[in-house]
């Protein structure tokens, strides 16, 4: 996943080169963008914030996130409907 902080609004920007791109409105300061990302993804995916864990890339735009309770197919359907 590639995260773009300081966006005008939170949104899933789609896939590019096999990488999910997400924009978050929070700045990359004091973990604000990471917290906003987790809150945004939990809302879209319909899971609790505790079900999401940033495994790799807390200080990077490139992140690996673990999501408990959903299959990869369910995640893709919820992130990219239609």
Buried (B, 14 or more C-beta within 10 A) or exposed (E): BBBBBEBEEBBBEEEEEEEBBBBBBBEBEEEBBBEBBBBBBBEBBEBEEEBBEBEEBEEEEEBEBEBEEBEEEBBEEBBEEE
